[in-house]
Amino acid sequence: MSALPMTSTYSMWSLFRNCRKACEYRYVVGLASRDKDPNLSFGSLIHECLQLWHETRDPDAVIALLDRACAGRVSDDNARRDWHLARAIMTGYATRYPHEEFEIVALEKTFEGAIINPATGAASRSFLLAGKVDGIVRIGGDHYILEHKTAAIIDADYLERLWTDFQIAIYSHYVEQALGIPITGVIYNVLGKARLQQGKGETEEEYLARRAELIAKSKTGKTTAKRRLAESDEEFQARLVEKYAEPEMFHREMLYLSRDRFDTLRAELWELTQAFLDARRRGVFYQNTSFCFNYHRPCAYFPICRSSGNPNVIDNFYQRVAPNEELRVLPATTTEPAF
Ligand code: SF4
């Protein structure tokens, strides 16, 4: 009896293309770092808020979700930072987009389809491709994929790079196939991540040291400096809300998809499946050390590679996870329209 095809995602293929060794650790061995990447957690929180907002358009429901998700914010600095930022983003978003030019067709929609050999038209017996799109929307008679992004800087370079987002192009193709909806293009819904920090205030010692410095520099030997107090939650939230009233904190970019692009990406996906099978058969997933610091921080598997696969490092810093956690469907609060 032949084995069932493995469900793969674009994240897996992208990682395989970037570093085969990282792909092996994540998708063959099933290892994930015990330290959660704060950027990924914040991105998931914003996705959850956007899903709820687009389902209900109820700002109070979104704030209640944030209050629950960041319940530890009284004692946890990271939870408090996320709560402030997400609250300001969602408040600004609701003000910026009180009405939408599109109509929601589906949100957080998962799909699954065959990976096809472009030379023969036969489906792979080893892999399926599964994924999830943030939304499918309609403008007039045209359908678009809605893709949410959070970005520290939204500039011309960032928008230019969206073209290289192969994942969304290949997912559009699969949405067309699996759901029978022709996709005209992608609407990128980009939300800026403000870098503002909540003012911490000075300790008594810091204040006295600063005061002494000012007095030393002063001709009169005096200073009116007062101890800086920590910024209250209300003050910080007001500063963030002001920031998110700036038009450049939100951006929508529409990209049209060409059919030629679909063909190129499908052919590349097939090539990746063949290379993966070959690597697995020979048990050789080589390292790409040019990728170790690709995102200006070490790759999640850097401690393993640096220690040459030390089992103690693996036991202490990693846990076993299911291969495609990103396919987890967020709970829907309303019924999705049928199509
Ligand atoms: S640390 Fe470098 S070589 Fe090792 S898995 Fe990550 S990217 Fe690959």
Boltz pocket constraint, residues with backbone or C-beta under 6 A from the ligand:
constraints:
  - pocket:
      binder: B
      contacts: [[A, 19], [A, 20], [A, 21], [A, 22], [A, 23], [A, 286], [A, 287], [A, 288], [A, 289], [A, 291], [A, 292], [A, 293], [A, 299], [A, 300], [A, 301], [A, 302], [A, 303], [A, 305]]
      max_distance: 6.0
